[in-house]
Amino acid sequence: MIDVVQIQKILPHRYPFLLIDRVIDLVPSQSIEAYKNVTIGEQIFQGHFPDHPIYPGVMIIEGMAQAGGVLAFKSMDEEGQDDTKNKVVYFMSIDKAKFRSPVKPGDKLVYKLDVLKHRGNIWVLDAKAYVDDKLVAEAELKAMIVDK
């Protein structure tokens, strides 16, 4: 298990844009499971939407990508690449994105990602998001690890 303090040592993101609270399972170079507790205190709900709060799909995608970043960096650590502190993850593409059900305050958003392909500094991930074991979003994410 990786808590939010440890996540902040891996990712450069900070409040209000750190979108994962905990990693509950990680198999280097294979998969990760992480979650975010969505609360009414999120800044995003001030404008999306004040009388009908819905967690934006782009934030779900970003949360999945952050989980993928943790997976990539921890995998690189396992491979003995110790220069990850000077690296950052860039999106290359988001494909096959689908939003199946709205996410609301009070939901526990669980991200499950599997590595489809990893070659050099390129990662392709199958990403899914769940609330109460119900699929709420999915996408295929392609990212590149680059120097800061």
N, C-alpha and C positions, 0 to 999 in steps of 0.2 A: 504494500500500500504506500502511496506517495501523497502526502498532505499538501495543502496550499503553500506552506512555507517552502517546502522542497520544490514544488512546481515553479515558484518564483526564482529559484536558483537555476532552473533549466530554461524557462522562457523569459523573454524580455518584457512581456505584457504586464501591465499593472491596472489596478482599478481606474476607471470603470470598464476596462477592456480585457481584463483577465477573465476568461469565460469557462474555466473549469475549476471546480473546488477540490476534487480528489481523484486520484487514479486508484482503481480497485483491483486491476489485473493488468499485467504487462508481460508479454512474451517477446523478448527482443527479436527484431527483424520479422515478426509474425503478426502480433495483434496487441490491441490495448482496449481496455474498458475504463471509462472515466465518467464523472457526472458533474452536473451543475444544479444546485438548488435555485430554482427561479422564484424570486420573491417580489412582492409589490413594491419593495424599496428600490428596485432597479431604476436607474435614471431613465432608461429607454421608455418606461411606461408613462412618463410625463407627456410624451407626444405620440405614443403608439399603443393604444389610443386612450385618452383620459377616462372616457366613460365605458370603455370596452377593452381592457388590457389584453393584448395578444403579443407574445414574444416574437419578434421579427424573424422570418426565415433566414435572412442574411446573418443574423447573430447565431442561429443554430449551425449554419455552415461554418462560420468562424470558430465556434466552439469545437466542432469536429476537427477543423484544421489545427487548432491548438493542441488537441489530444494527439493528432498525427505528428505534430512537432515534438511533443514529449517522446513519442514512440521512436521517432527518427534519432533524436539526440541520445536517448538511453541505448539504442541499438548501436550507435557509433561509439559510445563509451565501452560497450561490451566488446566491440571489435578493436579496442585499444586506441581509438582516435581521441586523444585527450585535448584537442584544440577546439572543442565545441563551444567554449565561452566566447570565441571570436566569430561565431557563425550565426546566421539567421535563416529562417525558412521563408521562401517566396512562393506564392501561388503561381502555377503555370496555367492550370485550367481547372474548371469545375464542370463536369459533364454529368448528364443523366440525373440532374437534381429534381427531386419531387418532394412536395410538402403535402402530407396526407391528412394531418389533423392539427388544429391549433394548439399551441402550448400557452398555458396561462399561469399567473402567479399561484404558487403553492405546488406546482409540478416539480418532480425530480426528473431532470432531463439526463438520460443515460446515453452516452456515446460509445458505440462499438465499432472499431475499425480493424480491418484486416489488410495486410500488405498483399497487393496484387502483383506488383513488380518493384524491384529495387535494383537499380544499376548505377553504380557510382554515386553521384550526389542527387540523383533523381529518384523520387518515390511516387508510386501510384497506389492509392488506397481506396478500398471499398469502405465507405462510411455510412453508418446508420445511426439514427437517434430514436430513442424510445421513451415513452412515459407509461409507467405501469405495464411494461412488457408489450405495449402497443407501438408499432412502428409509426413515427410521426414525420420523419424526414429521412432522405437518403441521397447520396451523391457519390460520384467517383471523383476523387481529388488527386490532382497531380501537382507536386511541389518540388522545388529545388533548394538544396542547402547551399548557401553562398557565404562568402566572407562579409563581415559587417563593413 
